[in-house]
Amino acid sequence: MPELLEVRRDQRTCIVTLRREHKLNAISSELERELCAALDRSEVREAACVVLTGGARAFSAGADLNEMRGLDPAAIVSYYEGTGDFAERVAGLPQPTFSAISGYCLGGGLELALATDFRIADEHAVFGLPEVGLGILPSSGGTHRLVQMLGPARAKELILLRDRVSAPEAYRMGLVTEVVGEGEALSRALIHAERLAALPQLAARVTKRVIDSMSEGARSAGLELERLAYGLLAQTPDAEEATERRLSK
């Protein structure tokens, strides 16, 4: 089986590239396992910064719903409990992290991007959280992080209205750090990463940790509530029927 991601160094920055382009980098259980394993590699641990990116068509279009076809509700809950830690693993990296985003950044893909410290999007990137339409909710930190980042009103707008958001609108909302020209997201993220890599590394890591700790209590409670809510919703007929409708299109 081909590797589903690539890890390489660029000066003092480590680039982790999702390589499931034929599925728009949909997040399968195998891709999640590879991502979590990659974060333990020495190239990542020793880097001054980490950049996550995908292909030109998609950063990630979200969860691979085909993996859930035929699973009963309890098995779907177990599936997510076993694979839902990828965003938290990224959020827990000690060094500054970036997402370089092109194309679709939806569902679990957006939750992955939200787990990084900075999001650089090209002008044609598209953002959205379709989970409520599938009878569930964003449960890999997305609900909590959106409230922390944008406030309750904007979070409800993105999650409940489920409108897809363009890169310029995402920037105006505060969802992304910067919007650049088509195909320039990765190069721009690397420029920012090298600027941060030039800083004293202990100071950069400690400062990130202190900032993150300011909301740690609320984060832990929010993540737990997300998982509890997901566990309830995923076992409803609404969730099963909505997922099957999406897969049959």
Secondary structure, DSSP 8 states (H G I E B T S, - for coil): ---SEEEEEETTEEEEEE--GGGTT-B-HHHHHHHHHHTTSHHHHT-SEEEEE--SSEEE--B-GGGGTT--HHHHHHHHHHHTTHHHHHHT-SS-EEEEE-BEEETHHHHHHHTSSEEEEETT-EEE--GGGGTS--TTTHHHHHHHHH-HHHHHHHHHS---EEHHHHHHHTSSSEEE-TT-HHHHHHHHHHHHHTS-HHHHHHHHHHHHHTTHHHHHHHHHHHHHHHHHHTTSHHHHHHHHHHHH-
